[in-house]
Amino acid sequence: MNDRLLETCRDGCAMATQMGATAAEVFAQDSEETSASIEKHDLQLARSSRELSYGVRTLVGDRLGFASTNDVRDLGDVCRDALALAKAAPGDPHNRFPEPAAHVAVEGLFDEEAHAFTPRHVVDRALEMLRVAGAIDRRIVVGDGAFSAVRMTRAVANTLGVAASEASTFFAHHILVTAREGDRVSSMDFQAGATHWARDIDIVPAVDLACRNALDSLGCSAGESFQGIVILSPSAVLDVLVAPLLFQVNARNVLRGLSRWSDRLGTPIASRGLSITDDGTIASGVASSSFDREGVPHASLSLVAHGRLQSFLHNAYSSSAFGIPNTRHAAGSAASLPMIGPTNLAITPGDATLDELIADTKCGILVGRFSGNVDPVSGDFSGVAKAAQLLRSGRRAGPVTGTLIAGNVFAALEAILDVSRETQQIYGFRLAHVRVDGISITST
């Protein structure tokens, strides 16, 4: 299948050049998915689907056009549409396709035995999540969940000589639970897991953690209002710190004038305790692949080192605009133009355990999940601290409800006190608990 899809991409490039394109690129995806979903503590829907899509980019000089289709029989028409759009588009000297580069296939992305993983297996895994949750505690209610199995082939070719294809398998699950006891209802907790290998599927850790967090938040009392220390769980770190940080280091946003870090490369943007890397070449990594959306081989990249900003994330366009090497972070599907995004992003673990971070906190709050708003441009955030626990004199003083946290992401990054030794995988992110000072905590 890899070779056939790649050959179709090459054929599309040839069609486009025969029609008058200066250069062309065709990106293709063939995805088969089987999934089973859970709603209100019951199995609701099982389905299988297949989607085959092609995205064509053409250049006429430095003018760019794009079109896509789900039917290979329309590929010639799509090339014609992309060419017509290119002829009508304004020119831009940074519209270009990448040159070919040698790459080594990333190991551990395709399970040869995945063909034996049937829809029945998918349903059984979803039912297993319900059974595990029920066995943990009768007070648990699974509000939402799903298990899915995906087989995908990606291929890309351009007229400069890029030609790459790769098959992968992916098994993913998520669960959202609450705990109920009489009139008392806990905070919701969401957990997820993923792997490329059927033999490595393990739904227990995500289900167990979600249930334990929900149970721990039963019997909440009113919180307290103060300005001080917050320990963010990996999930809260993703929402409050990492998502806006990724917005700032996205070179497209730098070019648009939306990043306040446009002139901060090599300078501190966070405390020395924060280091972040991104590496799409990790064997069996959840977000690994051998090449990006434009067919450029992935590589390891340091984004933040001991608080200093090391790099932005680039694709071919932005690297040309900056006049620097491509960091190989073109992202997206065949349905759109290449964007920019991370692969396996990880916070470097610290030296202290979570228990030690708590022990060092005289007055603070542990946030299990964040539900609110974060403005990636201004950095201001505010929202509800879910599955939260009040910390007093180095101990967990009990779950709290009706507690808001607010602050500014950029100030929070500079006010990081510690990063935990333990980390948690959340899809393509491996994140730690982060202890931050100066956050406004308000009990409502």
Number of C-alpha atoms within 10 A of each C-alpha: 13 15 12 11 23 23 17 20 29 23 15 27 27 18 18 29 18 10 13 14 27 16 21 31 29 30 33 28 23 20 18 16 18 22 23 25 22 24 16 13 18 16 17 13 12 18 13 13 10 12 12 18 19 28 27 32 29 35 27 22 16 18 22 25 23 24 24 24 19 17 12 16 9 13 25 16 16 23 31 22 19 24 29 18 20 22 18 12 15 10 15 13 11 16 18 18 22 20 14 18 11 9 14 10 16 20 14 18 24 20 16 11 11 19 9 9 12 12 18 11 17 22 22 14 21 25 20 15 26 21 12 15 24 16 12 14 13 11 18 24 22 24 17 19 26 25 27 24 25 19 20 19 20 27 30 30 27 27 23 14 13 19 22 26 24 22 18 20 24 22 24 20 26 23 27 23 26 24 24 17 13 6 5 10 18 24 24 22 26 22 23 21 23 24 22 25 19 18 10 10 16 17 22 14 12 20 29 17 15 25 29 19 24 27 26 18 25 21 15 19 14 13 21 18 15 15 17 16 23 28 29 26 23 27 23 22 21 20 19 30 22 22 14 23 21 19 21 22 25 24 26 22 19 19 13 8 12 17 22 15 16 15 9 14 16 13 14 17 21 22 19 18 20 23 22 22 19 23 20 27 22 21 15 17 22 25 22 23 27 22 27 25 24 30 27 26 23 25 18 16 18 16 22 26 22 16 21 20 21 20 18 26 25 27 27 25 23 25 19 18 16 13 10 11 12 19 20 28 29 26 20 15 16 25 18 15 19 21 18 24 19 20 26 21 24 22 23 21 22 18 13 14 18 21 12 14 19 23 15 15 20 14 19 28 31 24 24 25 25 23 15 15 14 21 15 21 16 14 19 17 19 19 16 21 28 26 24 29 26 22 23 17 13 16 18 18 13 18 24 24 24 16 22 21 23 21 19 20 24 18 18 20 23 18 19 22 19 24 27 24 18 16 21 15 19 17 19 19 23 21 27 28 28 28 26 21 19 17 21 17 24 17 15 11
